[in-house]
Amino acid sequence: MNLFDLTITQLKRATAIKEEIDKLNKELGSILSGSPRSGAAPTKKPTMSAAVKKKIAAAQKARWATLRGAKPATRSVKAVAKPKKKRMSPAARAKLSAKLKAYWAAKKAGKK
C-alpha cells in the first residue's frame, strides 16, 4: 500500500493510532521499569569529601601497620650483600674520551 494512495482522513487516523501506540509503549515501560525513562543526562556520581578520604587513608595505614607488626623481626634467609659498583678512574675516563673524540673526528671527515 502506497502512502500517496491514502486519503487525508486515513492518514489522520493512522497518525492518531501511531500516537496512541507510542503513549501505550511509554506507559508499559514505566510499569515494567518502575519509573519512566527520560532523555535527561545521567546524574553525577557523588564524590567523597576530603575528610572522608583522610579517614579511609588513616584506617588503611593502621591496617598495614598491624600487618607489618605481626611479621617476625628476623629473617631465616641471610640477605645477600650487593656488589660494589665499579667506577672508572680519571685516567681511564680520559683515555676513553680521547679514543671517542678520534673516532667521531674520523667519522665526520669521512662524510665530507
N, C-alpha and C positions, 0 to 999 in steps of 0.2 A: 504494500500500500504506500503510495507516494503522499508526502505532506502537502503538495500543491493541489492534490485532488480533493482534500478535505474542505468542508465549509467552515465559515467563521464560527458558527455555533459548536461544531465538532471540535475545533481547535481550543475554544474556550473551555469546553467540557474536559478535554484531555489535560489542559493546564490545571484545572481545578482538582482533578483526580491525582495528578502528579504532586501537587502541593499537599494534598491530604496524605498521600503515601509518605512524603518527607516528614510531615508532622508526626505521623504514627511511628515512623522509624526512630525519631528522636525520643519520643515517649517510651518506646520499648527499650532503647538504650539506657535511658535514665532509670528505668525499673530494674534492669539487669545489672547495671554497674553501681547503683546506689546514688549516684549523683550525675547530673547532666554534664557532658563534656563540652567545654567551651574552647574557642580558638585562642584563648589567652595564653600568654607565655607561662612556663612553669615557674613556680615560686622559688625564690632564692633560698638555698640551704642556710640554716642558722650556723653561725661560726662561734667558736669558743672565745671567751673573754681571756684577757691576759692573766687574770688572777687564777682562772681555772687551769690554764696551761702551766702556770708555775706550780700549782698544787699537784698536778699529774706528774710533772718532772721531779718534784721532791719525793713523791711516793715511789717513782721508778728508781731513783738514786738510792733510796732506803732499801728497796728490794735487792739491788745489785750489791749493796754493802753487806747485807746479810748473807748473800750467796758467797761473796768473796771471803767473808769471815768464817764460813763453815768449812772451807778447804784447809787441809793440813799445811802448816807453815814450811815443812821441809819436803823436798822432792826426793824420790827414790833414785832418779836418774841424775847423774852429775852433769852439770852444764858444761858444754864444750867451749873453750876459750876461742875467741875469734883470732885468726892470724893477723899479724901486724900488716898494715897497709904499706906496700912498697912505695918508696919515694925516690925520685930521681935526683941525683946530685947536681949541683950547679954546673959542674964541668960536663957531665953527660948531657944536660939540657942545652948547653952552648954548642956542643958538638952536633947534636941532632938539629938544632936550629940552623947551623951553617950548612949542613947537608940539604935540608929542605929548601933553603934560600937558593942554593946552587941548582937544585932540581927544577924549581919553578922558573929561575932565570933562563935555564936551557930550554924549558918548555915554551916560554914566551918567545925566545929567539927563534925557535923552530917554526912558530906560527907566522911570523912576519916574512 
